[in-house]
Amino acid sequence: MSLRPARSYRALQRPYTRKKYIKSLPYSKINKFDHGNIHGSFNYEVRLVANAGFQVRSNALESARMTILAQLRKKLPSDEYYFFKVVPYPHHILRKHAMAGVHKAERLQKGMRLSYGKPDGRAAQIRREDTILFLRVNKDYLDIARYCVKLAKLKIPHMTRVEVVKLDDKVESQEQEGA
C-alpha cells in the first residue's frame, strides 16, 4: 500500500508516543544517525534549519540521509573528511483511518471523520529554528557539503534553509580541556 501525501501529516499534532497502548508499533525507517569522523575537528558546519514548525516522516529523513551519504561517498576520498548527523528522532506515531476509495466505490466514506485510526508510520516533530541535520567539514570541502545539504533539502517536505556556520576553534579546545 502506498504512502499518503506529506500534506496529510505535515501539521503539528499532539504528540502520540505511548507505546504501551499500541499493538503493532511501526518501526523507524532511519537507523543510523551519526556518520563519518565523529571525533574529528572541523572548521565549518552546514546546517539544514526549519523555517516553521512541522512534522517530517522517518521516510523523508532516511531519504535525505541517503542522498547526502551517496554524494559524500562520490566526492570525498574517505569518511575521515566529514562528520554528518541527523538530529531529530521520529518519536511521534502517525495514525491512519482507512477510507473506502476502491474500484467501484461511488464516493469516499464520510463516517467517523475524526476516528482514532491504526498506526501508520513515525514522524519527527520539528519546531521553528530547529536544526534537522548538519554536516561538518573543513574549508576545502565546504562547497561539496553545501551542495549535499542543498540536495537533501529537496527531500524534506516543508520550508527549510541551508546555513553555513564557521565553528570557533577556541570554544572546541576549551570543551576538550574541561572534559
Secondary structure as GFF3:
##gff-version 3
##sequence-region A 1 179
A	DSSP	three_ten_helix	6	8	.	.	.	ID=ss1
A	DSSP	three_ten_helix	19	21	.	.	.	ID=ss2
A	DSSP	beta_strand	34	36	.	.	.	ID=ss3
A	DSSP	beta_strand	44	50	.	.	.	ID=ss4
A	DSSP	beta_strand	54	57	.	.	.	ID=ss5
A	DSSP	alpha_helix	58	75	.	.	.	ID=ss6
A	DSSP	three_ten_helix	79	81	.	.	.	ID=ss7
A	DSSP	beta_strand	83	86	.	.	.	ID=ss8
A	DSSP	beta_strand	92	96	.	.	.	ID=ss9
A	DSSP	beta_strand	118	126	.	.	.	ID=ss10
A	DSSP	beta_strand	131	137	.	.	.	ID=ss11
A	DSSP	three_ten_helix	139	141	.	.	.	ID=ss12
A	DSSP	alpha_helix	142	153	.	.	.	ID=ss13
A	DSSP	beta_strand	160	166	.	.	.	ID=ss14
A	DSSP	alpha_helix	169	178	.	.	.	ID=ss15
###
